[in-house]
């Protein structure tokens, strides 16, 4: 069976904290409004599935491809496609939140997976920050500070800049700050427990629901920072930075600045283009890509060349 890059149409999500960066910086012309917060670039989650736009599988949802053509994914086991790639436009502060692990999600939620995730900071305004972790030493202290509304004392703020990477295991209190554009790789889950939302209201004047008891159940106390030691490898005209490798996913950044010869030996690779343009070539066939594209290099894609001036985020399991 012929193997080729499988390009996908993204799904867009309006959010109270969203903006227009997905249109302005990534040239997506079909964002639904000026409050568009999320691009689900590679998703088989039932809340928003990407659809194939090229080749023999054009028009097929990724979930159906996973269900009926598992050979494209190394015949990996599991009912749910394991990963989800997003681009987030945090035009204003996101709510402070936490996600469950696999065991808790399986027991209490409809999602088959928990949610461990990671962020690559594509761009951010000067002085931008995010929330990563908390200061409570015990569960009792954590609960008391929430009940008293002592958010400034409880939440850990971290200054950020473009190019930063954060690993966010399940159980980690976190939130993106205003003026941040992020590529997120995560387990394929849409389960979020909201802890604090700055008392914001929606267009109906209603505050969004909080999930304090579940958040208290799943939060890691005391806080443990996700371990991340980037490794840099030069491959001909490409620099490959491996940010994280674990049971949930591996995530790399490919800085392409010319022609390089590579081989796809994983079960599959998810690729998102965050800057520039280029082309993948194999067997005298060429597949051009540009900023904002998302595609999958399937199992047994094998040897190929990549050429261009581009930055790509690559994930695999």
Backbone as a ProteinNet text record, in pm:
[ID]
protein_1_A
[PRIMARY]
XXXXXXXXXXXXXXXXXXXXXXXXXXXXXXXXXXXXXXXXXXXXXXXXXXXXXXXXXXXXXXXXXXXXXXXXXXXXXXXXXXXXXXXXXXXXXXXXXXXXXXXXXXXXXXXXXXXXXXXXXXXXXXXXXXXXXXXXXXXXXXXXXXXXXXXXXXXXXXXXXXXXXXXXXXXXXXXXXXXXXXXXXXXXXXXXXXXXXXXXXXXXXXXXXXXXXXXXXXXXXXXXXXXXXXXXXXXXXXXXXXXXXXXXXXXXXXXXXXXXXXXXXXXXXXXXXXXXXXXXXXXXXXXXXXXXXXXXXXXXXXXXXXXXXXXXXXXXX
[TERTIARY]
83.8	0	87.2	51.5	126.2	113	225.7	226.6	260.1	186.6	208.3	166.3	213.1	170.5	20.4	-46.8	-192.2	-222.2	-263.7	-293.5	-436.2	-455.5	-582.7	-639.1	-771.4	-839.5	-860.6	-819.3	-835.3	-978.6	-1004.8	-1133.1	-1107.5	-1193	-1173.4	-1277	-1232.1	-1317.6	-1318.8	-1438.1	-1450	-1435.1	-1364.4	-1342.5	-1355.2	-1396.7	-1414.2	-1282.8	-1169.7	-1037.3	-967.1	-1036.5	-972.8	-956.3	-897.9	-872	-868.1	-776.1	-767.9	-631.4	-542.5	-406.5	-404.2	-501.8	-503.5	-525.4	-596.9	-612.2	-493.8	-452.3	-350.4	-212.4	-177.3	-42.5	-36.6	-146.2	-144.1	-226.5	-289.4	-361	-479.1	-536.1	-660.3	-772.6	-834.7	-935.1	-1073.8	-1094.1	-1228.7	-1247.7	-1172.2	-1198.2	-1338.4	-1413.3	-1554.6	-1582	-1489.4	-1515	-1385.2	-1395.3	-1279.6	-1254.9	-1325.3	-1300.9	-1269.1	-1181.2	-1140.7	-1015.1	-1026.7	-916	-836.3	-897.1	-828.9	-841.3	-731.7	-727.3	-691.7	-784.1	-754.9	-700.5	-569.5	-506.8	-506.4	-480.8	-480.6	-560.2	-682.9	-773.2	-865.7	-879	-980.3	-1079.5	-1074.8	-1165.7	-1307.2	-1408.4	-1546	-1594.5	-1529.4	-1569.2	-1517.5	-1439.3	-1388.4	-1288.2	-1331.9	-1243.7	-1188.9	-1058.6	-996.5	-1039.8	-1046.3	-1086.7	-974.3	-943.7	-836.6	-873.9	-777	-806.7	-729.9	-651.9	-578.6	-574.3	-549.9	-526.5	-650.4	-627.3	-736.7	-830.1	-786	-870.7	-936.5	-933.1	-991.7	-1137.5	-1175.4	-1311.6	-1336.8	-1236.2	-1251.1	-1206.5	-1287.2	-1250.1	-1135.7	-1048.1	-932.3	-973.7	-1081.8	-1128.9	-1166.7	-1227.3	-1262.3	-1137.2	-1038.8	-913.2	-845.7	-846	-789.4	-865.4	-995	-1078.6	-1063.1	-1054.8	-1064.2	-933.8	-831.5	-703.1	-590.3	-595.5	-496.3	-355.8	-345.8	-212.9	-135.5	-205.6	-139.2	-72.1	-107.4	-59.8	16.2	79.2	159.6	78.1	-50.4	-142	-137.1	-119.2	-122.5	-257.3	-252.2	-374.8	-440.2	-564.7	-637.9	-759.3	-867.5	-990.8	-979.7	-912.7	-905.8	-771	-774.1	-650.5	-580.2	-451.7	-392.4	-357.5	-338.5	-284.2	-377.4	-355.2	-430.5	-335.4	-330.5	-245.4	-332.2	-301.1	-376.5	-281.5	-336.1	-273.4	-370.6	-321.2	-404.2	-368.2	-469.2	-452.5	-510.9	-424.2	-468.1	-462.9	-568.3	-573.8	-590.8	-663.4	-671.6	-637.5	-630.1	-590.2	-686.2	-629.8	-710.7	-743.7	-849.5	-882.4	-771.4	-755.7	-662.6	-728.3	-657.1	-718.8	-620.9	-675.4	-595.7	-667	-590.4	-646.5	-622	-710.4	-692.6	-596	-550.8	-471.4	-564.2	-506.6	-586.6	-682.9	-633.5	-714.8	-836.9	-816.3	-927.1	-1027.1	-977.7	-1066.5	-1151	-1089.9	-1162.4	-1272.2	-1245.9	-1341.2	-1455.8	-1427.2	-1526.6	-1573.4	-1506.1	-1538.8	-1570	-1620.5	-1649	-1526.4	-1425.3	-1301.9	-1229.7	-1175.8	-1102.6	-964	-915.8	-780.8	-782.4	-680.9	-653.8	-586.1	-528.1	-471.4	-338.6	-232.8	-99.1	-71.6	-11	8.3	143.1	174.9	295.7	273.5	351.2	335.9	467.9	463.2	572.8	523.3	595.1	554.1	596.1	499.1	526.6	557	473.8	490.8	422.1	463.8	397.9	436.9	352.6	382	493.8	558.3	664.5	606.7	675.6	630	523.5	494.4	391.2	431.2	329.4	352	252	281.8	183.2	187	82.8	75.2	114.5	209.6	260.1	286.7	189.4	206.7	149.7	171.1	117.2	217.6	186.5	280.6	237.6	120.7	68.8	154.2	182.6	260.9	173.6	46.6	-46.1	-179.5	-260.6	-393.3	-481.6	-461.7	-538.4	-505.3	-375.4	-336.2	-390.4	-385.1	-437.2	-584.7	-662.9	-806	-832.6	-758.8	-780.9	-751.7	-644.5	-610.2	-715.1	-769.5	-876.4	-1000.8	-1038.5	-1158.2	-1145	-1023.6	-1000.3	-976.3	-964.7	-938.3	-798.8	-702.3	-564.3	-484.5	-532.3	-474.8	-332	-303.8	-169.3	-65.7	-106.8	-15.6	-9	-115.5	-122.4	-57.6	-76.1	-38.7	103.5	176.7	313.6	311	363.4	373.7	514.2	520.9	648.4	654.4	760.9	781.2	817.8	768.8	792.1	842.2	895.9	941.5	922.9	919	906.4	1017.6	980.8	1076.7	1081.4	1016.1	1012	924.2	954.8	877.6	845	720	676	606.8	649.5	583.6	484.9	358.7	250.8	182.7	234.8	171.8	32.4	-51.2	-179.4	-154.7	-247.2	-230.9	-160.8	-115.3	-43.2	-139.6	-144.2	-220.3	-153.4	-231.7	-169.8	-269.8	-216.7	-297.9	-206.7	-245.4	-174.5	-216.3	-120.1	-149.1	-182.8	-237.2	-279	-161.5	-192	-91.5	3	-47.4	37.8	-18.2	67.8	31.2	111.9	43	106	67.7	164.4	136.7	130.9	18.1	-2	-11.2	67.6	54.3	1.4	-101.3	-165.5	-221.3	-253.8	-335.1	-471.2	-536	-663.6	-775.7	-788.8	-888.3	-938.3	-1063.9	-1119.6	-1172.2	-1111.1	-1153.5	-1068.7	-1133.7	-1066.3	-1142.8	-1070.2	-1129.7	-1086.6	-1184.3	-1157.9	-1152	-1043.9	-1020.8	-1054.3	-1018	-1038.3	-1050.2	-1148.2	-1172.7	-1181	-1116.8	-1108.4	-1246.5	-1347.7	-1486.1	-1541.4	-1495.3	-1546.3	-1687.5	-1760.2	-1893.9	-1900.3	-1991.5	-2010.2	-2105.2	-2144.6	-2229.2	-2370	-2402.4	-2531	-2520.6	-2398.8	-2379.5	-2356.5	-2327.2	-2309.2	-2161.3	-2124.5	-1989.6	-1976.6	-1858.5	-1836.3	-1823.3	-1863.6	-1863.8	-1722.2	-1707.2	-1582.2	-1598.3	-1485	-1486.9	-1390.2	-1418.2	-1319.8	-1294.7	-1400.1	-1378.1	-1293.7	-1324.9	-1246	-1103.4	-1089.2	-954.9	-874.5	-937.9	-868.5	-832.8	-918	-891.5	-764.7	-744.5	-642.4	-513.6	-515.6	-396.3	-280.7	-163.6	-42	1.6	9.6	44.7	149.5	264.7	307.6	335.8	347.1	370	500.5	495.3	614.5	626.6	732.8	753.1	779	719.7	742.6	887.1	946.4	1087.8	1105.1	1199.1	1222.5	1366.9	1442.9	1581.5	1598.4	1584.6	1594.2	1728.8	1721.8	1841.4	1844.3	1958.3	1970.4	2057.3	2007	2080	2078.1	2193.2	2201.4	2202.8	2109.3	2097.6	2103.4	2221.8	2242.6	2196.1	2089.9	2045.7	1926.8	1919.5	1809.1	1860.4	1804.3	1831.9	1709.5	1727.6	1618.5	1636.3	1537.2	1538.1	1431.3	1473.1	1379	1351.8	1228.3	1191.9	1157.2	1081.1	1031.8	1010.4	1037.9	1014.1	963	838.6	785.9	672.4	600.8	496.1	378.2	359.9	244.5	271.7	389.2	426	572.8	626.1	754.7	729.2	798.7	776.4	910.9	920.6	1041.6	1008.9	1111.6	1102	1205.2	1160.5	1249.2	1267.8	1390.9	1424.7	1490.1	1416.1	1458.4	1516.7	1637.3	1701.7	1774.3	1712.6	1774	1726.4	1803.3	1763.6	1826.1	1743.7	1792.4	1723.3	1796.1	1742.7	1705.7	1582.8	1532.9	1465.2	1432.2	1356.4	1253.2	1129.1	1020.2	1011.9	1056.1	1059.1	960.7	883.4	786.6	655.6	565.2	433.7	361	374.7	324.9	382.4	383.3	429.9	326	296	208.2	294.9	268.8	352.9	267.2	310	243.1	346	313.6	405.5	375	470.5	446.2	515.1	597.2	662.3	716.5	704.7	772.1	701.8	779.7	729.3	836.3	793.7	887.6	817.8	890.9	836.1	895.8	813.6	858.2	855.8	962.2	972.8	1002	937.3	957.6	916.1	1002.7	971.8	925.7	1000.4	972.9	838.2	779.5	657	684.5	623.9	648.9	520.4	534.8	420.3	456.1	415	449.3	370.5	431.6	362.9	393.8	306.3	322.5	273.2	303.4	261.9	112.2	78.1	-60.7	-103.4	-20.5	-54	-32.3	-115.2	-101.9	-113.3	-21	-27	34.6	8.7	57.7	150.6	267.7	354.6	323.1	259.9	208.4	317	277.6	367.7	424.9	551.8	621.3	634.5	627.4	652.5	797.1	886.5	1023.6	1108.9	1198.8	1294.5	1229	1267.7	1215.6	1314.2	1295.1	1374.4	1281.4	1336.3	1261.6	1346.9	1283.9	1355.9	1272	1337.8	1264.3	1328.2	1252.8	1291.6	1170	1170.2	1047.6	1078	977	982	859.6	884.5	778.9	783.4	667.3	656.5	608	682.4	657	632.4	526.2	493.6	467.4	500	469.9	459.8	406	386.7	452.2
-120.3	0	125.1	220	344.1	424.5	478.2	563.5	706.8	802.6	942.9	1028.5	1154.7	1242.5	1267.7	1246.5	1261.7	1399.6	1494	1629.6	1635.9	1721.7	1727	1868	1878	2004.9	2024.5	2137.9	2159.3	2194.1	2184.7	2223.6	2342	2444.8	2564.8	2573.9	2626.9	2636.8	2781.1	2836.2	2968	2954.9	3050.3	3049.9	3193.7	3208.2	3339.6	3417.3	3342.8	3404.3	3412.4	3375.5	3367.2	3501.7	3498.9	3620.5	3594.2	3661.6	3651.4	3603.8	3562.6	3525.9	3405.5	3317.1	3200.9	3243.4	3351.7	3407.6	3496.3	3581.1	3681.5	3619.7	3519.2	3462.5	3332.2	3255.9	3126.9	3127.1	3238	3257	3162	3114.6	3038.8	3138	3121.9	3218.3	3187.9	3068	3026.2	3015.8	3097.3	3095.5	3153	3098.9	3135.4	3276	3336.8	3470.7	3529.9	3651.4	3716.3	3667.5	3564	3496	3349.2	3325.3	3188.5	3155.7	3058.8	3028.9	2906.5	2811.2	2684.5	2637.1	2588.3	2512.1	2369.4	2277.5	2135.5	2083.5	2086.9	2057.7	1911	1826.5	1680.9	1620.5	1582.9	1537.6	1428.1	1322.5	1220	1218.1	1322.5	1328.6	1358.8	1295.2	1318.4	1461.5	1544.8	1684.1	1770.5	1712.6	1788.1	1707	1644.3	1555.5	1623.6	1607.6	1650.5	1556.4	1612.1	1534.1	1538.4	1423.7	1414	1496.8	1568.2	1651.6	1612.9	1504.1	1466.7	1315.6	1271.5	1130	1042.1	913.1	816.1	821.2	885.8	894.9	1032.2	1113.9	1247.7	1238.5	1323.8	1325.6	1234.3	1153.9	1058.9	1124.9	1111.8	1164.9	1082.2	1148	1078.8	962.6	977.5	867.7	745	767.2	654.8	591.8	674.9	622	533.7	579.6	501	369.6	374.5	255.9	153.4	199.4	108.4	84.9	165.8	150.5	160.2	72.5	76.3	48.1	-9.3	-34.8	94.3	206.3	335.3	385.5	325.8	371.5	261.9	172.9	68.1	-34.8	-39.2	-130.9	-114.3	10.6	38.6	-2.3	-49.9	-91.2	28.8	11.8	117.3	160.3	183	225.6	366.5	453.8	595.6	629.3	711.7	769.1	842.2	817.3	858.4	1005.1	1080.3	1215.3	1318.9	1443.3	1555.6	1674.9	1740.4	1858	1981.9	2085.1	2210.2	2328.9	2437.4	2568.6	2654.5	2717.5	2797	2944.9	3028.2	3172.8	3226.9	3247.3	3302.5	3454.6	3513	3658.7	3722.8	3655.3	3693.4	3570.3	3587.7	3477.6	3359.6	3239.3	3118.4	3093.1	3016.8	2979.1	2892.4	2899.1	2811.1	2673.8	2570.4	2439.8	2327.3	2205.2	2085	1969.9	1868.4	1754.2	1624.7	1527	1398.4	1307.6	1202.4	1099.8	994.7	894.2	793.1	721.5	683.8	605.9	684.4	809.8	891.9	919.2	950.3	978.5	856.7	741.2	617.5	588.8	626.3	596.8	696.5	826.6	929.5	1005.6	988	1067.2	977.2	1039.6	964.5	952	1040.2	1028.4	899.7	833.3	709.7	736	859.1	893.5	1012.8	1019.1	1140.5	1240.5	1345.1	1449.6	1499.4	1440.3	1497.1	1573.3	1690.7	1775.4	1845.8	1920.6	2003.2	2120.6	2227	2350.6	2392.3	2431.2	2503	2645.8	2744.3	2883.9	2935.7	2951	3000.9	3150.2	3222.3	3366.8	3414.1	3527.3	3587	3733.8	3809.9	3951.2	3968.5	4082.9	4110.7	4109.8	4040.7	4032.7	3927.8	3844.4	3742.2	3639.5	3583	3483.4	3370.5	3260.3	3154.2	3104.2	3032.4	2971.8	2826.1	2785.7	2648.4	2601.8	2531.9	2478.8	2568.3	2527	2597.2	2586.7	2655	2662.2	2579.7	2516.7	2444.9	2322.4	2304	2188	2067.7	2092.6	1984.4	2007.2	1902.8	1914.1	2008.4	2008.2	2097.3	2243.4	2274.5	2411.8	2451.3	2360.5	2385.4	2423.3	2345.2	2370.1	2502.8	2531.7	2654.5	2778.9	2775.5	2893.1	2916	2808.4	2823.8	2883.5	2830.6	2879.7	3026.3	3071	3210	3300.5	3240.4	3318.6	3376.6	3307	3357.4	3313.2	3356.4	3309.8	3359.8	3483	3537.8	3459.4	3405.3	3328	3181.7	3131.5	2989.2	2956.4	3041.3	3007.4	3052.1	2966.3	2996.4	3058	3178.9	3244.1	3225.3	3204.6	3184.9	3278.8	3355.8	3440.8	3353.4	3390.7	3309.2	3394.6	3325.9	3390.8	3292.4	3339.2	3248.4	3144.5	3019.9	2910.1	2828.7	2875.7	2798.6	2674.5	2572.8	2448.2	2408.1	2366	2323.5	2188.8	2096.4	1966.4	1976	1940.2	1960.7	1826.5	1748.1	1619.4	1638.5	1536.5	1539.5	1568.1	1641.1	1678.3	1810.3	1876	2002.7	2120.4	2207.2	2331.7	2419	2474.9	2551.1	2645.9	2743.2	2835.1	2918.5	2934.7	3026.2	3169.3	3261.9	3402.2	3474.9	3594	3674.7	3703.1	3704.5	3738.3	3625.6	3501.4	3383.7	3296.8	3255.2	3165.1	3037.1	2923.8	2799.9	2683.4	2596.4	2465.5	2365.4	2300.1	2204.4	2062.9	1973.6	1830.2	1766.6	1683.3	1628.4	1489.2	1418.7	1300	1341.8	1251.4	1284.5	1281.1	1392.6	1406.7	1549.3	1568.2	1702	1726.1	1658.3	1669.9	1772.6	1878	1987.4	2020.9	2036	2080.5	2224.3	2313.8	2456.4	2491.8	2559.5	2594.1	2740.9	2828.8	2973.4	3036.9	3127.5	3187.7	3340	3400.2	3546.3	3612	3532.7	3582.5	3638.7	3586.2	3632.3	3579.3	3649.8	3604.8	3593.2	3506.5	3489.7	3597.8	3585.7	3689.5	3690.1	3589.7	3586.4	3635.3	3677	3725.3	3616.5	3494.3	3381.2	3348.3	3317.9	3269.1	3125.2	3088.4	2950.3	2859.3	2734.9	2637.6	2606.9	2595.3	2548.9	2402.8	2334.1	2190.4	2164.9	2229.9	2234.9	2099.8	2021.4	1893.8	1799.6	1791	1705.2	1758.2	1890.7	1948.7	1911.7	1916.1	1877.9	1730.1	1649.7	1506	1475.7	1547.4	1506.2	1587.8	1703.7	1789.8	1723.7	1728.7	1678.4	1776.9	1729.2	1812.8	1739.8	1804.6	1935	1928.8	2046.1	2055.7	1987.5	1916.1	1855	1902.3	1972.2	2022	1907.1	1914.7	1812.8	1812.9	1694.5	1683.1	1699.8	1784.6	1811.1	1852.7	1774	1806.9	1800	1912	1911.5	1857	1779	1724.5	1772.2	1825.4	1883.3	1794.7	1763.1	1683.3	1755.9	1763.7	1823.1	1713.2	1723.9	1625.4	1700.5	1702.2	1773.3	1918.4	1958.7	2098.2	2117.9	2035.2	2044.8	2029.8	2108.4	2093	2032.1	1918.7	1848.3	1861.4	1921.4	1934.7	1843.1	1747.1	1656.9	1712.1	1752.7	1814.6	1711.8	1611.3	1515.2	1380	1274.2	1136.6	1057.6	1010.7	931.2	841.8	781.2	685.8	750.7	881.6	949.9	998.4	1056.4	1108.7	1149.7	1162.6	1227.7	1348.3	1459.3	1582.7	1640.9	1675.9	1734.3	1863.2	1945.3	2059.7	2040.9	2050.6	2041.1	2181.6	2232.1	2358.2	2324.8	2343.7	2305.4	2426.7	2410.8	2523	2475.4	2383.4	2325.7	2182.1	2103.1	1965.4	1869.3	1781.2	1676.4	1545.5	1436.8	1303.1	1240.6	1193.3	1137.3	1003.3	933.9	810	806.5	779.6	770.1	624.4	596.6	460.1	439.2	542.3	531.1	472.4	439.5	390.6	496.5	622	735.6	861.9	970	1099.5	1206.4	1291.2	1405.1	1528.5	1602.9	1716.3	1841.6	1948.9	2078.3	2182.7	2261.8	2362.9	2495.2	2545.7	2668.8	2790.3	2765.5	2878.6	2832.7	2919	2894.8	2798.7	2754.7	2663.9	2560.1	2454.6	2350.9	2243.5	2135.2	2025	1893.8	1791.6	1655.4	1578.9	1506.8	1434.1	1287.3	1201.7	1057.4	993.2	908.3	834	925.9	1035	1130.6	1201.2	1197.4	1272	1374.6	1492.3	1601.6	1642.8	1677.4	1718.1	1849.8	1963.2	2092.6	2118.1	2193.6	2232.4	2377.9	2439.7	2579.2	2600.8	2718.1	2749.4	2723.8	2658.4	2625.4	2488.5	2419	2282.9	2183.2	2079.6	1967.8	1839.5	1747.8	1622	1508.7	1387.6	1265.1	1193.3	1155.3	1064.6	924.6	839.7	712.1	606.7	496.2	382.8	338	300.3	251	357.4	484.8	590	582.5	543.5	514.2	635.2	621	725.8	836.4	962.2	1076.7	1191.7	1295.2	1417.2	1530.9	1624.7	1744.5	1864.9	1966.2	2083.7	2206.8	2316.3	2440.2	2527.4	2625.2	2714.2	2718.7	2634	2612.9	2561.5	2573.6	2517.8	2427.5	2304.8	2206.7	2148	2122.3	2048.4	1907.8	1808.2	1668.6	1589.2	1508	1426.4	1283.4	1190.3	1049.6	976.1	855.2	775.2	638.1
0	0	0	-84.2	-94.2	35.2	81.1	198.4	156.8	209.6	175.7	295	302.5	411.1	405.4	516.6	524.5	583.8	499	543.6	597.8	699.6	770.7	775.3	770.5	792.3	941.7	996.9	1140.5	1179.2	1309.3	1367.5	1459.9	1453.9	1534	1645.1	1760.1	1877.6	1928.1	1945.4	2006.3	2158	2217.4	2361.1	2413.6	2535.9	2596.5	2599.7	2598.6	2606.6	2470.9	2363.3	2231.6	2162.6	2043.2	1967.3	1818.4	1749.1	1602.9	1554.5	1645.4	1605	1511.4	1522.9	1433.9	1289.2	1269.8	1134.8	1098.8	1191.9	1160.7	1140.9	1220.2	1214.9	1135.5	1133.3	1064.8	936.8	907.7	781.2	765.7	878.1	869.4	838.8	724.2	681.5	735.9	789.8	827.9	978.9	1057.4	1200.7	1224	1319.5	1332.5	1382.4	1460.2	1512.8	1565.5	1619.6	1680.3	1822.2	1862.9	1990.5	1964.6	1867.9	1836.5	1914.5	2005.7	2095.8	2061	1988.3	1966.7	1822.3	1771.6	1646.4	1682.6	1662.6	1681.8	1548.6	1536.7	1408.4	1372.6	1471.7	1450.7	1564.9	1536	1641.1	1591	1671.7	1649.4	1764.7	1848.5	1962.6	1914	1972.8	1925.6	1939.5	2022	2034.8	1920.2	1830.4	1715.5	1637.6	1528.1	1451.6	1327.9	1306.8	1182.1	1070.2	949.5	832.4	729.7	671.3	571.1	448.3	392.7	276	150.4	153.8	31.9	15.9	-106.7	-134.2	-124.1	-112.6	-119	1.6	109.9	229.1	243.7	140.1	146	190.4	285.8	336.6	454.3	492.7	602.3	732.6	838.3	969.1	1027.5	1103.7	1159.3	1248	1323.2	1407.1	1326	1209.7	1122	1061.6	1030.4	977.9	1082.6	1207.2	1318.4	1336.6	1323.7	1346.6	1235.6	1111.3	997.4	922.9	951.2	881.7	983	1081.5	1189.8	1137.8	1017.9	961.4	935.9	920.7	900.6	1027.4	1142	1272.1	1346.1	1269.7	1330	1406.2	1376.5	1444.8	1596.3	1639.5	1783.2	1841.4	1964.7	2032	2099.7	2138.1	2206.9	2128.8	2201.7	2136.1	2081.3	2154.4	2116.1	2053.8	1949.2	1895.3	2009.4	2033.8	2161.7	2178.1	2068.4	2078.4	2016.3	2055.9	2001.4	1994.4	1878.6	1858.3	1843.1	1921.3	1916.4	1898.7	1845.3	1858.3	1937.8	2044.5	2134.1	2122.2	2104.6	2105.2	2234.7	2334.3	2461.9	2452.7	2398.2	2386.7	2524	2613.6	2754.3	2837.9	2969.2	3057	3048	3039	3050.6	3197.6	3220	3356.5	3415.1	3546.6	3616.7	3625.7	3585.1	3570.9	3599.2	3600.8	3623.1	3552.8	3513.1	3441.4	3518.5	3502.6	3570.4	3495.9	3564.4	3497.4	3437.2	3372.4	3303.8	3397.8	3514.1	3608.2	3655.6	3692.9	3742	3629.9	3510.4	3397.9	3363.1	3364.7	3331.8	3433.9	3558.2	3665.7	3671.7	3645	3669.7	3545.9	3433	3314.9	3195	3089.1	2967	2877.8	2898	2820.2	2856.6	2754.6	2779.4	2837.2	2821.7	2864.8	2959.5	3045.3	3120.1	3029.1	3090.4	3005.7	3060.6	3007.1	3020.2	2891.4	2902.7	2785	2792.2	2687.5	2686.8	2594.2	2617.9	2541.3	2478.9	2352.4	2288.2	2266	2321.5	2310	2172.2	2083.1	1948.8	1953	2027.1	2036.4	2163.6	2213.9	2330.5	2337.7	2404	2420.4	2523.1	2520.7	2617.6	2759.1	2848.1	2985.3	3010.3	2911.9	2928.1	3033.3	3096.8	3201	3186.1	3251.8	3266.2	3409.4	3446.6	3579.6	3566	3649.4	3643.2	3786.4	3844.4	3978.7	4087	4210.3	4326.7	4441.5	4552	4663.6	4784.2	4779.9	4896.9	4928.5	5056.8	5100.5	5130.2	5164.6	5199.1	5130.6	5125.1	5066.7	5148.8	5278.3	5364.3	5333.7	5317.8	5283.7	5147.1	5054	4918.8	4926.6	5000.2	5013.9	5084	5190.7	5267.3	5183.8	5106.4	5025.2	4915.9	4860.4	4761.6	4827.2	4941.3	5010.1	5049.5	5081.7	5119	4997.6	4880.1	4760	4756	4816.7	4824.1	4700.7	4585.2	4460.2	4439.6	4478.9	4461.3	4541.5	4653.2	4735.9	4693.6	4632	4597.6	4463.7	4364.7	4227.7	4194.7	4123.9	4081.2	3941.4	3927.3	3796.9	3740.7	3609.6	3541	3421.5	3409.2	3292	3172.3	3054.4	2935.7	2820.9	2718.8	2595.5	2481	2356.3	2242.9	2242.9	2212.4	2209.8	2337.4	2444.7	2568.4	2551.7	2631.7	2628.7	2771.3	2794.1	2926	2916.4	3001	3013.5	3128.8	3103.7	3200.7	3229.1	3322.8	3354.8	3414.8	3403.5	3472.4	3620.4	3682.1	3821.5	3842.9	3734.9	3744.8	3730.6	3829.6	3818.2	3713.3	3619.7	3511.3	3446.1	3373.8	3293.5	3205.7	3080.8	2992.3	3022.8	3013.4	3035.9	2907.2	2921	2806.4	2713.5	2582.8	2483	2450.9	2455.3	2434.8	2323	2232.1	2123	2138.5	2149.1	2193.7	2102.5	2076.4	2016.1	2130	2144.6	2253.3	2198.3	2254.8	2228.6	2355.7	2343.8	2462	2434.2	2541.2	2526.7	2471.1	2399.8	2336.7	2439.9	2511	2616.9	2617	2655.8	2667.1	2808.7	2906	3044.8	3117.5	3164.9	3234.7	3361.5	3471.5	3597	3622.9	3618.8	3633.2	3781.5	3821.4	3961.4	3989.1	3896.4	3914.5	3777.5	3762.2	3631	3638.6	3739.4	3750.2	3758.4	3800.4	3814.4	3684	3571.4	3442.2	3418	3330.6	3292.1	3139.9	3092.7	2948.4	2896.1	2767.4	2708.6	2765.6	2848.6	2917.4	3061.7	3100.4	3235.8	3338.8	3291.2	3382.3	3400.7	3523	3549	3501.9	3456.4	3414.4	3536.4	3515.5	3625	3672.3	3803.7	3862.7	3904.3	3920.2	3951.8	4067.6	4180.3	4288.6	4353.7	4376.4	4443.6	4358.2	4229.2	4141.4	4128	4124.2	4117.6	4240.9	4357.6	4479.8	4478.9	4419	4411.3	4330.7	4219	4122.3	4127.3	4192.6	4192.9	4267.5	4208.7	4272.8	4380.9	4504.8	4619.8	4703.8	4728.7	4676	4525.9	4466.1	4322.2	4281	4168.3	4108.3	3964.7	3934.1	3797.2	3701.5	3583.1	3482.3	3435.6	3427.1	3390.7	3239.8	3201.2	3059.5	3038.4	2962.8	2929.2	2778.1	2707.8	2561.8	2512.9	2403.9	2340.4	2195.5	2152.5	2018.7	1930.5	1811.4	1713	1579.4	1514.6	1381.2	1276.4	1181.4	1073.7	941.5	880.7	755.1	769.5	698.5	701.8	796.3	899.5	994.2	1136.6	1227.9	1370.1	1436.5	1501.8	1568.3	1719.3	1784.5	1929.8	1987.4	2068.6	2135.1	2274.3	2298.9	2426.8	2533.6	2494.2	2593	2525.5	2599.2	2553.7	2673.4	2667.6	2777.8	2729.4	2821.6	2786.9	2716.3	2733.9	2676.3	2534.2	2512.9	2381.1	2381.5	2261	2239.8	2150.9	2180.5	2104.4	2063.4	1935	1879.4	1804.8	1785.8	1695.4	1586.1	1460.9	1346.7	1288.1	1291.3	1226.1	1092.7	985.7	851.2	779.9	725.2	655.3	530.2	459.4	339.9	324.1	249.1	220.2	320.9	376.6	466.5	432.9	451	427.9	562.3	571.6	696.6	670.7	779.3	770.6	881.9	844.8	941.9	987.2	1110.6	1162.5	1277.7	1313.4	1421.9	1370.6	1463.4	1421.4	1339.8	1378.9	1301.8	1363.7	1287.4	1335.6	1302.9	1401.9	1381.4	1358.8	1252.2	1214.8	1200.7	1267.2	1255.5	1215.6	1114.4	1061.7	1130.3	1209.4	1284.6	1222.6	1118.3	1051.5	917	815.8	688.6	595.1	495.9	392.8	360.4	293.6	253.2	172	150.9	72.5	121.8	128	156	23.7	-5.9	-132.1	-105.6	-185.1	-173.1	-304.2	-357.6	-481.2	-593.6	-612.3	-720	-705.9	-589.1	-562.5	-453.9	-468.2	-375.3	-305.5	-177.1	-95.5	-26.8	-84.6	-25.1	102.9	193.5	316.9	347.3	427.2	464.6	606.5	662	797.2	815.2	925.3	954.4	908.6	831.1	787.5	900.8	900.4	993.3	911.5	935	860.1	940	893.9	957.4	861	909.9	835.5	887.2	805.1	854.2	873.4	931.1	949.6	815.8	816.9	697.9	588.6	627.5	529.1	481.3	571.3	531.9	502.9	405.3	372.8	290.4	322.5	249.5	265.3	185	201.7	239.7	313.6	350.6	314.1	254.5	207.4	237.6	269.8	290.5	395.2	439.2	547.9	639.6	740.2	817	957.4	1045	1179.4	1196	1241.9	1258.4	1398.7	1455.7	1580.1	1543.6	1591.1	1555.6	1681.9	1681.2	1797.1	1754.7	1841.8	1815.4	1948.6	1940.8	2060.8	2041.9
[MASK]
+++++++++++++++++++++++++++++++++++++++++++++++++++++++++++++++++++++++++++++++++++++++++++++++++++++++++++++++++++++++++++++++++++++++++++++++++++++++++++++++++++++++++++++++++++++++++++++++++++++++++++++++++++++++++++++++++++++++++++++++++++++++++++++++++++++++++++++++++++++++++++++++++++++++++++++++++++++++++++++

